């Protein structure tokens, strides 16, 4: 299973509130888009209400936004139409279809033991030299927050090892930094993984 049931239920039950919370795309998205050709086809995983996918589309990119939670995903479909669909991480089956994959603060909820398969699927879905950017909350191992949401919370070393063993990347690096305040009002630090097939 590529998701935790309690976490899945939280987002289903709070979908409208969560969809309305964010109003601006992340600053890292600007950097990500600057690394892509103008005609890039981007897959977004964990798109939520489709805010960042909408921004990417507005910048002229072709986008497929995917969200595994139907209650959240219906907001993305309302915003993006056919450019959005309901799809879990473990349902990704495309091969060399995308120039880039954007996975902002979504894989952090995937069970740690499921990440190997998910990373492999992402690698397969990218075209040669395709770019993945993914973010995680950092920590010292899986735990739950005050809202009973599961987080895999890797260390830098553990995350790099996970990505390097799950797929044969031509380039792989990690950037650590301050995150912000989470939905549970707790500050967190973030790990950004950038990888090329």
N, C-alpha and C positions, 0 to 999 in steps of 0.2 A: 504493500500500500504506500502511495506517495504522499499521504497526508495523515495528520493526526485528527481523530474524530472530534475531540473536544474543541480544537482550534477551528476546524471546519464549521462546527455548530456555532461558535462565537461569531464568525463572519456572516453566517447565514442569518442569525438573529439580529445582528447589528448592521446589516448591509446598508440601509438608507443613511444612517448616521455616519458610517465609515466612508461611504461614497461622497458625502458632502463635506468631509473634513478638509481634504486637500484641494487647493485652488490653483497652485502653481507647480509646474514640473520641477524636478530636482536639478540643481546646478550641474551635477555630473552628467546629466543627459545632454547638455550643450557640448561638453567635451566629447562624449560618445559620438554624437552626430557629426562633429567636425572631422572625425577619423574615417568617415564613410564616403564612398562616391555618391554623386548626386542622385543616381538612379537606383540606389540600394533598396533591396527588399528586406524589411526588418520584421522579425518575429518577436513579439513581446510576450513573455511569460508572466503570469500573475498580474494581469493588467488592471485588476480591480474595476473601477468605474470607467476606465479608458481615458483618463486625463492625459497621461504621457503619450499614449498612442495617438490621441487627437492632435497633440502638439507636433509629433513627428509627421503626421499626415499634412498638417498645415505648413510644414517646412518643405513639402514636396516629395517626401519619401513614400514608397509603397509600404504599407504596414498590415500585418495580421496580428491583432490583439487577442490573446487567449486568457481565459480565467476559468479555473477549475470549480469555483463555487457558483452554482447557478443563480443564487440570490444576488451576489455581487455582479456577476457577469451580465445580468439583464440590463444593468445601467450602462455597461460598455456597448452592448448591442443597440440600445436606444440612442447612444451617442454616435456610434460608428457604422451601424447597419451591417452590411455583409463583410466589413473589414474586422469584425469581432466574432468570436465563437466561444462556446463553453468547451474547455479541454483541460484535463489534468496533465501534470507533467509526464506521467507514465503512459499517456496516450499519444505522445509525440512520436510520429513514425516517418515523417518526411526524410528524404535522403538528399543531401546537397541541394537544398531548395532555397536557402536564405543567405544573404550576404552578411547578416548580423543578427545576433540575439541579445535582447535587452531583458534582464531579469533583476529588476530593482526591488529589493526587500521582499522577495517571495520564496526563494529557495531556502531561506533561513527557517521556514516552518516545516520543511521536508525532513522526515526522520533521517538521522545521520546514516543509518545503514541503507537507506534507499537512494542516497545521493550518487552512488557509483553508477547505478543504472540510469539515473536522470542525466548526469553529466555525459555519459556515453551517448544517450539519445540526442542531446544538444550538439555534441561533436558531429554525429552522423548527419544532422539536419543542416549543418553549415556547409556552404560551398568552400572549396580550397581557399585558404587565406581569410576565411570568414571570421568575423570578430564577435566574441562573447564578452559582455560586461555583466557582472553579477555582484550583488552586495549582500552582506551578512552582518548581523550583530556579533561582536566578538565576545568571548568568554572563556570558560575552562571546561566546557562540556554541557550536554543537553540539560535543560531544566524548563520549568514553567514560570510564567510571570504572574502578577497579581490577578490577572483575568483568566488564568488557567490555559493560556495559549502556550503551545510547545515551541521552543526554539532550540536549534542544534548548537548554537553558541560555541563555535570552534576557536581554538587558538590560531595564530598565524601559521605556525608550522603544520598543524593538523589539517588546515584547509588547503595549504599548498600540496601536501602529500596526497590528500584526497583527489584533487584535480589532476595531479601528475600521474597517479596510478589508474585513474578511471578512463583516461583517453590519451592519445598521442598528440599533444599540442605542439605546434611549431614554435610558439612563443607563449610564455606564461609568467605573469608577475602579479604581485599583490601590493596594495596601498592601504595603509591603516590611517584612521583619523577619527575626529570627534563626530558623533552622529547628531543627536538631538535629544528631545524628550519624547518618549514613546506614548502610545495611547493609554498606557497604565500610569502615566506621569512619572516614569522612571528614566533617568538619563542613560544613554548607551553610547558605545563606541562602535565604529563601523569598519568592516574589511571589504575592500573592493577587489575583486578578481577580474583581471583582463587577460583574455586568452585568444590566440588565433589558431585556427585549424591548420 
